[in-house]
Amino acid sequence: MDPLRKEVTDPEMGGLLKVVELFQVLDREIPAQVMATFLYVATHDECHKQALEEALSFSTASGSRNTDWLSKQHRLNKPGLDLIIKEVDATNRRRTILKLSPKGKTLVKQIKALLYG
C-alpha cells in the first residue's frame, strides 16, 4: 500500500473512484460530462442524441462535443475513444442514434465488475 494513501473507509465509494480511474486510463483529463455521456448511452443503448441532451441538460453543441469524444473520430481530426457508435436514424435523417461499440461494451463489463464484483 502507498504510505501516502489512507486506507479505504467506504468500499462502495471506493468502487466509484476505481471507475473514474478506469476512465482516466483511456484519457487522463476526461471531463465528467464525457463520462456522464458514456454512462447515459450505456444505460440507454441505441438512444437518440436529442434524448441524451434533454436528460443531461446539454446544449446541442455540448452533446455533439461529448459524443464526438466518445466516438471513433474526435473533433479536430483527433482519434476519439471509440466507445460509442453514432449513426444516422434511418427513419429521420436529422436524428442521430447512439450505441455502444464493442470497446464500449467491454468497458461496461469492466465497470460492472468493479462495482458489483
C-alpha positions as a Markdown table, in Angstrom:
| # | Residue | x | y | z |
|---|---|---|---|---|
| 1 | Met | 0.0 | 0.0 | 0.0 |
| 2 | Asp | 1.2 | 3.5 | -0.8 |
| 3 | Pro | 2.2 | 5.1 | 2.5 |
| 4 | Leu | 0.7 | 8.4 | 1.4 |
| 5 | Arg | -2.7 | 6.9 | 0.7 |
| 6 | Lys | -5.1 | 6.4 | 3.6 |
| 7 | Glu | -6.9 | 3.1 | 4.0 |
| 8 | Val | -10.3 | 2.9 | 2.2 |
| 9 | Thr | -13.0 | 3.8 | 4.7 |
| 10 | Asp | -16.0 | 3.4 | 2.3 |
| 11 | Pro | -15.7 | 0.5 | -0.1 |
| 12 | Glu | -18.8 | 1.5 | -2.2 |
| 13 | Met | -17.3 | 4.9 | -2.8 |
| 14 | Gly | -14.0 | 3.2 | -3.5 |
| 15 | Gly | -15.7 | 1.3 | -6.3 |
| 16 | Leu | -16.8 | 4.6 | -7.9 |
| 17 | Leu | -13.3 | 6.0 | -7.6 |
| 18 | Lys | -12.0 | 2.9 | -9.4 |
| 19 | Val | -14.5 | 3.6 | -12.2 |
| 20 | Val | -13.2 | 7.2 | -12.6 |
| 21 | Glu | -9.7 | 5.8 | -12.6 |
| 22 | Leu | -10.7 | 3.3 | -15.3 |
| 23 | Phe | -11.9 | 6.2 | -17.5 |
| 24 | Gln | -8.7 | 8.1 | -16.8 |
| 25 | Val | -6.7 | 5.2 | -18.2 |
| 26 | Leu | -8.4 | 6.0 | -21.5 |
| 27 | Asp | -7.9 | 9.7 | -21.2 |
| 28 | Arg | -6.1 | 11.3 | -18.3 |
| 29 | Glu | -8.1 | 14.5 | -18.4 |
| 30 | Ile | -11.5 | 13.1 | -19.4 |
| 31 | Pro | -14.3 | 15.5 | -18.3 |
| 32 | Ala | -17.2 | 14.5 | -16.1 |
| 33 | Gln | -19.6 | 15.4 | -19.0 |
| 34 | Val | -17.9 | 12.8 | -21.2 |
| 35 | Met | -18.2 | 10.2 | -18.5 |
| 36 | Ala | -21.8 | 11.1 | -18.0 |
| 37 | Thr | -22.5 | 10.8 | -21.7 |
| 38 | Phe | -20.9 | 7.4 | -21.9 |
| 39 | Leu | -22.9 | 6.2 | -18.8 |
| 40 | Tyr | -26.1 | 7.5 | -20.3 |
| 41 | Val | -25.5 | 5.6 | -23.6 |
| 42 | Ala | -24.6 | 2.5 | -21.6 |
| 43 | Thr | -27.9 | 2.7 | -19.7 |
| 44 | His | -30.0 | 3.7 | -22.8 |
| 45 | Asp | -28.2 | 1.8 | -25.6 |
| 46 | Glu | -29.4 | 2.8 | -29.1 |
| 47 | Cys | -30.8 | 6.1 | -27.8 |
| 48 | His | -31.3 | 9.3 | -29.8 |
| 49 | Lys | -28.7 | 12.1 | -29.2 |
| 50 | Gln | -31.6 | 14.5 | -28.5 |
| 51 | Ala | -32.8 | 12.3 | -25.7 |
| 52 | Leu | -29.3 | 12.3 | -24.2 |
| 53 | Glu | -29.1 | 16.1 | -24.4 |
| 54 | Glu | -32.5 | 16.6 | -22.8 |
| 55 | Ala | -31.7 | 14.1 | -20.0 |
| 56 | Leu | -28.3 | 15.6 | -19.2 |
| 57 | Ser | -29.3 | 19.2 | -19.8 |
| 58 | Phe | -26.7 | 19.6 | -22.6 |
| 59 | Ser | -26.9 | 22.0 | -25.5 |
| 60 | Thr | -26.8 | 20.5 | -29.0 |
| 61 | Ala | -23.1 | 21.7 | -29.2 |
| 62 | Ser | -22.2 | 20.1 | -25.9 |
| 63 | Gly | -24.0 | 16.8 | -26.9 |
| 64 | Ser | -22.0 | 16.8 | -30.1 |
| 65 | Arg | -18.7 | 17.6 | -28.5 |
| 66 | Asn | -19.2 | 14.9 | -25.8 |
| 67 | Thr | -20.4 | 12.2 | -28.2 |
| 68 | Asp | -17.6 | 13.0 | -30.7 |
| 69 | Trp | -15.0 | 12.5 | -27.9 |
| 70 | Leu | -16.5 | 9.0 | -27.3 |
| 71 | Ser | -16.8 | 8.0 | -30.9 |
| 72 | Lys | -14.1 | 6.9 | -33.3 |
| 73 | Gln | -13.3 | 10.4 | -34.6 |
| 74 | His | -12.9 | 13.2 | -32.1 |
| 75 | Arg | -13.0 | 16.9 | -33.1 |
| 76 | Leu | -10.1 | 18.5 | -34.9 |
| 77 | Asn | -9.2 | 15.2 | -36.6 |
| 78 | Lys | -8.0 | 13.6 | -33.4 |
| 79 | Pro | -8.9 | 10.0 | -32.7 |
| 80 | Gly | -11.7 | 9.6 | -30.3 |
| 81 | Leu | -12.1 | 6.9 | -27.6 |
| 82 | Asp | -14.2 | 4.6 | -29.8 |
| 83 | Leu | -16.6 | 3.7 | -27.0 |
| 84 | Ile | -19.8 | 4.6 | -28.9 |
| 85 | Ile | -21.1 | 4.5 | -32.5 |
| 86 | Lys | -23.0 | 7.4 | -33.9 |
| 87 | Glu | -25.4 | 6.5 | -36.7 |
| 88 | Val | -28.0 | 8.5 | -38.7 |
| 89 | Asp | -31.5 | 7.4 | -37.9 |
| 90 | Ala | -32.9 | 5.7 | -41.0 |
| 91 | Thr | -36.5 | 6.9 | -40.1 |
| 92 | Asn | -35.4 | 10.5 | -39.6 |
| 93 | Arg | -32.1 | 11.6 | -41.1 |
| 94 | Arg | -31.9 | 14.6 | -38.9 |
| 95 | Arg | -31.6 | 12.4 | -35.8 |
| 96 | Thr | -28.5 | 10.6 | -34.5 |
| 97 | Ile | -28.7 | 7.2 | -32.8 |
| 98 | Leu | -26.0 | 6.4 | -30.2 |
| 99 | Lys | -25.0 | 2.9 | -29.3 |
| 100 | Leu | -22.1 | 1.1 | -27.6 |
| 101 | Ser | -19.2 | 0.0 | -29.7 |
| 102 | Pro | -17.5 | -3.4 | -28.9 |
| 103 | Lys | -14.9 | -1.4 | -26.9 |
| 104 | Gly | -17.7 | 0.4 | -25.1 |
| 105 | Lys | -19.4 | -2.9 | -24.2 |
| 106 | Thr | -16.1 | -4.2 | -22.8 |
| 107 | Leu | -15.8 | -1.0 | -20.7 |
| 108 | Val | -19.3 | -1.6 | -19.3 |
| 109 | Lys | -18.3 | -5.1 | -18.3 |
| 110 | Gln | -15.2 | -3.7 | -16.5 |
| 111 | Ile | -17.3 | -1.1 | -14.7 |
| 112 | Lys | -19.8 | -3.7 | -13.6 |
| 113 | Ala | -17.0 | -5.9 | -12.3 |
| 114 | Leu | -15.6 | -3.0 | -10.3 |
| 115 | Leu | -18.9 | -2.1 | -8.8 |
| 116 | Tyr | -20.7 | -5.4 | -8.4 |
| 117 | Gly | -17.8 | -8.0 | -8.3 |
